[in-house]
Amino acid sequence: MIPVFDPLAQKYPSQRFPIYAAGGMVNCSVPMASAAGLDALKNGGNAIDAAVAAAAALTVTEPTDNGLGADAFAILWSEKDQKLYGLNSSGPAPMLASAEAIKNAGMDVNGAMPTYGWGPVTVPGAVKAWKELTKRFGKRSVRENLQPAIHYAKDGYAISPNEASGWQRAYSIYKKRLAASCFQAWFDTFAPDGKVPAFGDLVKLPHHANTLQLLADTETDALYTGELAQKIDAESRRFGGFLRYEDLAAYEAEWVEPLRVNYRGYEVCEIPPNGQGIVALMALNILKEFGFNEKDCKETLHRQIEALKIAFADAFAYVTDPKDKPLDYKRLLLPEYGAARAQEMTDRAQVYTHKIPPKSGTVYLCAADAEGNMISYIQSNYMGFGSGIVIPDTGIALQNRGADFSLDPNAANYLRPGKRTYHTIIPGFLMKDGLPVGPFGVMGGYMQPQGHVQVAMNFIDFHMDPQQALDAPRFQWMRDGSVTVESRFDPNLARELQRMGHDIRIDLTTGSFGRGQMIVRLPNGVLAGGTESRTDSNIACF
């Protein structure tokens, strides 16, 4: 008889070592997605094909955090071009959406954007990213890259512990809060007969499989100008939503130049706004004014926290769709500006912002191949499954990214038709002397730039390998001004920070501290990778 065990009852701290490989590497938050990426690498594809295959697989194997209605961003190094590229595949608000329209429809909640329903739904961009990446840099077709995802959705996959836990948590929330008929398709799709999968269960998503096959057959066009776009339009009209076929048909992803900050000889690279990657860069631009010899000391942690608070203060004031409010964001990254902001710090905690950031759900992956190509990729439905809106019989769960818009006309992120909101998901990339070091990222809403700063400093300042850089205990500045720390965090350090004025709280869970991946290319071409120990992550390589 097989013993009964609970994989979430972790009694002992585990120990992981970095993984080394020469042929190629794919790091994902779910093992099946890593395997999908490896399949692409071993069947004629490159790192970009691997990322697309893994991203498509994640919509099936981790629907609690992303889906076919998600947004995406990517930073990639093209070995052929010897150049770094950025892709912004975040969708705008529908052309019928506006602050006035939200209020007139009675969708606002105490004068703010709603979290669920059709109100916060924006144009999905992730599927378009798959096409753009494959067309410009891949070696295989979209059809080929989507085959593992189709297999998982049609024939089933075994659900992992943390994914099952997240699914149950979402179901409990939705059952209490989402009673309107527009949410019924979510329950039909993800909780048929009132049940959600437990860890180890075999999960099949047949409607999702059919949709993925249609996307494969049309090179993703079905979602934007075909049958799926028409279904989304009809469902939106049925329930008073703003999204229309015309919004989907007009959508194009945007190739952008990554923003960079020189931090101790490394270039830390992020996607420019409307994403919040600039928060990490602004914080590092401040932190480079100080010398750090020890990670686990009160001075280092205090300055990291304060620099992030300053960076968030600026981001909440300025970051939005640059097409709506043009701003030279590079001004916020000038060395002299970072130096000036650094001088504002004292040895006491200060209040720099009182904004209220929400929680979220995201998937991050990275991949590298033997040719030298590397990619940092992220996609998200925002808050868990997203808006709670699923298009019947398609498996398409639409994101609720629009929940971040403001209904205050004086706010930078004020909702306007066709505008992209402040976006939390950010891929990171490290360069040195004009050459790629590698991709990295940490998921988790407003934890993401905080995770980027901590992981980058662990690697650069404290010389940790990719796995240790991810495993090190993390802190997080929270929306109420407090700072949460993991249970593994040194209690003596926590007390020292409290004496410096920080409101320190211990979080016994790990989910809110983000989930990261990292790949570094060594001088001899060998890849060294780290993967998140806080979830079901793994590395597939050869």
FENSUL-V870866 format. One record per backbone hydrogen bond with DSSP energy under -1.0 kcal/mol. NH is the residue of the N-H (numbers start at 1). CO is the residue of the C=O. Records with the same first field share a line. If there is no record, write none. Layout:
NH: CO, CO
//
This chain:
9: 6
10: 8
19: 529
21: 527
25: 368
26: 540
27: 366
28: 538
34: 30
35: 31
36: 32
37: 33
38: 34
39: 35
40: 36
41: 37
42: 38
45: 40
50: 46
51: 47
52: 48
53: 49
54: 50
55: 51
56: 52
57: 53
58: 54
59: 55
60: 57
61: 57
62: 58
65: 62
70: 67
71: 380
72: 89
73: 378
74: 87
75: 376
76: 85
77: 374
78: 83
82: 78
83: 78
85: 76
86: 256
87: 74
88: 254
89: 72
93: 419
97: 94
102: 98
103: 99
104: 100
105: 101
106: 103
107: 102
109: 112
112: 109
117: 387
121: 118
123: 92
125: 70
126: 70
129: 125
130: 126
131: 127
132: 128
133: 129
134: 130
135: 131
136: 132
137: 133
138: 134
145: 141
146: 142
147: 144
150: 146
151: 147
152: 148
153: 149
154: 150
155: 151
156: 152
157: 203
159: 201
164: 160
165: 161
166: 162
167: 163
168: 164
169: 165
170: 166
171: 167
172: 168
173: 169
174: 170
175: 171
176: 172
177: 173
178: 174
183: 180
184: 181
186: 183
187: 183
188: 184
189: 185
190: 186
191: 187
194: 191
195: 192
200: 159
201: 198
203: 157
205: 153
209: 205
210: 206
211: 207
212: 208
213: 209
214: 210
215: 211
216: 212
217: 213
218: 214
220: 215
221: 218
223: 220
224: 221
225: 221
229: 222
230: 226
231: 227
232: 228
233: 229
234: 230
235: 231
236: 232
237: 233
238: 234
239: 235
240: 237
241: 236
248: 244
249: 245
250: 246
254: 88
256: 86
259: 270
261: 268
263: 266
266: 263
267: 431
268: 261
269: 429
270: 259
275: 272
276: 423
279: 276
281: 277
282: 278
283: 279
284: 280
285: 281
286: 282
287: 283
288: 284
289: 286
290: 287
297: 295
301: 297
302: 298
303: 299
304: 300
305: 301
306: 302
307: 303
308: 304
309: 305
310: 306
311: 307
312: 308
313: 309
314: 310
315: 311
316: 312
318: 314
319: 315
324: 321
325: 321
329: 327
331: 328
332: 329
333: 330
334: 331
338: 334
339: 335
340: 336
341: 337
342: 338
343: 339
344: 341
345: 342
349: 500
361: 382
363: 379
365: 377
366: 27
367: 375
368: 25
369: 373
370: 23
372: 369
374: 77
375: 367
376: 75
377: 365
378: 73
379: 363
380: 71
381: 65
384: 382
386: 383
387: 398
391: 396
394: 391
398: 389
399: 69
400: 381
402: 120
403: 400
404: 401
405: 402
406: 413
411: 408
414: 411
415: 406
418: 93
419: 416
423: 274
428: 440
429: 269
430: 438
431: 267
432: 435
435: 432
437: 430
438: 430
440: 428
441: 517
443: 515
447: 444
448: 445
451: 447
452: 448
453: 449
454: 450
455: 451
456: 452
457: 453
458: 454
459: 455
460: 456
461: 457
462: 457
464: 458
469: 465
470: 466
471: 467
472: 468
476: 484
478: 482
481: 478
483: 503
484: 476
485: 505
486: 474
489: 486
494: 490
495: 491
496: 492
497: 493
498: 494
499: 495
501: 498
502: 497
504: 502
505: 483
507: 485
513: 510
514: 511
517: 441
518: 530
519: 439
520: 528
521: 437
522: 526
525: 522
527: 21
528: 520
529: 19
530: 518
538: 28
540: 26
542: 24
//
